[in-house]
């Protein structure tokens, strides 16, 4: 998904005619996708980098799945343990097929 760059709003990469609409569709992303995207950006990568035909942030999905899996059984102190487990299970199930 690409959108033409608005001439009135400078693009981060002015030499590019198109910019990915990552931020605009962020709300429609699954929990694991949002977490992977956030880690990707926090590592200092530009949001419109692609790799092997897709968004490069997708390379962070295995790390996010491992993180969610590792915290599944350990709820923070004072947290409803069953609710915590259900939330993590839901995020992992929602991310199946990514």
N, C-alpha and C positions, 0 to 999 in steps of 0.2 A: 504494500500500500504506500503510494507516494502521492504527494500533493505539490503543486507548483508553489514555489516560494513567493510570498507576498513582497512585492518590490518596496513597499512602505516599511516593512519590518526586516531589518538586516538578518541574514542567515549567518549561523556560526561559520559556515564554510561558503564564503561568497562566490567561489568558483563553481559551485554546484548549482544547477538549475532546479533540482528537486531536493526535497528534504523528507525524510521519513516522518510519519505522523505518530510516532511512538507515544508522546505525551498525551495526545488527543484520545487514544484508544486505551490508555493505561487502566481506566476504570473498568473496561470490559475484560481485562486479563484475569486469569485464574490466580489464586493465592500464590501458588508456586511460581508462576510466571512473574508476578509482581515482585516477589522476593528475589528471584534471579536477576531481574532487571535492575533492582535497587543495588544489589551487590556489584553488578557490572558497572553501574554508574559510580558507586563508591570507590571502586578500584581505579577510577579516573578515566574510563573509556568514554568516548563521545557516543551519544545515543544512536547515531545513524550508521554505525559500523556493521557491515554484513560479513558473514563467513559461511562458505559452502552453500550459498544460495538462500540463507536465512539470517535473521537478526543474530548478531554475535552473542547477545545476552543469553541465548538459549544454551550456550556451552556451560552456563552456570547452573542449569537445572539439576544435574546430578548432585552437586554440592548442596543445594537447597533441600532436595529429597533426603539426603543423608542427614542433614541437620534436623529436619522435621522428625525423621525416624529415630534419631538419637534422643530427642527430648520428649518423645511420645509417652514414655512411662514415668517421667520425672516432672511432676507438676511443681510450680513454685510454691513456697510456703504460704499457706492461707488460701490457696486456690482449690476450688472444687475439683478433685482428682478425676472424677468421671467426666465432668464437663471439659476439662483440659484434654483428656484422651480423645473424647469425641470430636473436639475442634481439630486436633492434629490429624485424626483419622479422616475427617472430612476434607481437609486440605490435601492430604495425600491421595485420596480417592478422586478428588476433583482434578488433580494433576495427572491422572493416568492417561497415557497416550500422548503426552507432551514430548 
